[in-house]
Amino acid sequence: MQNEIEAAVLAVLRGGHYVLGPNVTAFEEESAKYLQVKHSISCANGSDALYLALLALGIKAGDEVITTPFTYVATAEAISQIGAVPVFVDIDAQTYNIDPRLIEAKITAKTRAIIVVHLYGQCCDMEAVMAIAEKRGLKVIEDAAQAFGARMIYKGQIRMAGGIGDIGTYSFYPTKNLAAAGDAGLVVTNSDELDNLLRRIRVHGTYKRYHHDVLGVNSRLDEIQAAILRIKLKHIDNWNNHRRAIAAIYNKAVVDAGLAAPKEADYIKACSGHIYHQYTLRATNRDALREAMHAKGMATEVYYPVPLHMQPVYKDLGYKPEDLPVAKQAAEEILCLPIYAELELDDAKRVAAVLGQVASTTVVS
């Protein structure tokens, strides 16, 4: 794509319109169509997308927002930055997403919203989450930063990650499945009212130049990033399918080695909806396995080694490590293998072969 991207970037530079221009408008329209949503509102990055979503839904200081402890800090950070309180609910041991069965017990008179995270490219159980939200009058934000293009079966239909709750948010950080050449984000909704409000909030609360009717922020997408994302959007399904092919290679090796492969929920498996932003295996002696892989020249990573309820920044919330035992154990056992759209299948087979070799030793289990 080098020639196509360089030509598009040069056209932006020569055109002289650098922020919220025609490429931004086109990307918003094209991404809305792809994601099967009514409105798509671009912004500066995925963290801003979460913050904008909370502002638009009227979440304020003192409110409580239920979310997962097993995610990147940005999810809870946005809640804290708005002055609300993150309330952590433990995760499902199979999907690593928030466990809907535990949500209602954490709802109080101060609870206003739920932020689910479609972690590693696999969607949460949105039927269960939405049923709780509708019953208790709560708003739902889908953090789909790792799940652009992920699908699920929802009420008998194939739906896209981010398009079911009140608002969905995405990140296009360079490591994401759909990646910009820098920071970029997106907010989606099927509400005309929220669309209008989000568009004002992202530009200092402006409804026309120098007129401000709500408190806003500066979170605009630039034309260069939009131009690049428009080109890449055409390839996202092929890239995600390639990731699934890599995952299939890893799955066999992981199972043959006696380790725990990632599980796809039934509502995901039925539509091949997992897009494997990360490939995550489980090993009780994870650190020894990781060291053995590295000794063979194979990179691995841990997402995430410290759950949010155990982070120093949230010590004042009073959680003990054992309060959310599934998240704690996952953080101790999870290991991610290399997976990205440019990784050749033969190279994935090399990784799988090395995994089999090192997992057969007595130092790992």
C-alpha positions, 0 to 999 in steps of 0.5 A: 500500500506504500504508493497509495498511502504516499499519494494520499498523504501528499494530496492532503499536504498539497490540498491545505485542509489538515483537520476535519476535512473531506477525508475525515468526512469520508472516513466517518461515512465509510466506517459507519457503513462498515460498522453497521451504525448510523453515526460515526464521529472521529476524534484524536485517539481512543482514550479521548473516544472514551472520555467523549462518550462519558461526557455525552452520556452525562456521567459526572463526578461522584457517579459510578461506572462498572467496568473490567479490571482486565484491560488497558488503563485507558478504560478506567482512566477515562472514568476517573478523569471525569470524576466518576468512580470505576467499579471493577467486576471480575472477568469470565475465565474463558473469554477474559471479558467482564462476567455479566453474571457478576454485574448486578451485585455491583450496581448501587444507587450511584451506578450510571453506566457500564463500560464493557471491553471487547478484549483481545478482539473477542466481543463480550456477551452483549445480550446479557449486558444489555439485558441488565442495562435495560432492566436497571436503566444504565447506559452502555459504552462498548470499548472496542479499541481492540475489536474493529471488525469483530463480530458476534451473534446478537439476538439472532443477527450478526452484529459488529463490536461497538454497534449495540450499546449507547456508544461504541469507541475505537482506537487506531493506534499503530498496533491495532488491527486497523491502524493509523500512522499515529493517534486516531480514534472513533466514536459511534452511535445510533442516536441522532441526539448523541451524534449531534452532541458528540460532534459539538463536544469534540470541537470545544462545544461549538455548534457554530464558530465562536458559539459554545453551548456545551463544555467541550474538548479539543479532539479532532482527527487530522486529514492525514490520518483519515486518508490513511485509514480510508485506504486501510479500511478496505483491507481490514476483513482480509487482515482479520481473516489472516489473523484467524489463520495464524490463530488456528496454527497456534491453537494446534500447537498450544493444545498439543503442548498441553497448554490452554488455548484461547476459547471462542464463545458460542456467540462468536464461534457461530460467525467466526467473529474473533479477530485476534488482536492478541493471541493469548495462551495460558500457562501456570508457569508462564514466566518460565515459558516466556524465558524459554521462548525468548532464548529461542529468539521468539518474542512474546508479551503479557497483556496485562501483567497487573489488573487495574484493581491492583494498580497503585493509582487505584489503591484508594478504591480499597480492592484487595488482589483476591477480590477479583481472583479470575483477573488476578490469575489470568494476569499471572498466566496469560502469554501472547504470541506474535500475531499481526497482518504481515506475519507470514503463515510459515513464520507462525508455524516456526513460532508454533514449532518452537513453542512445542519444543520449549513446552515439552521441557520440565521447567514449564507446565 
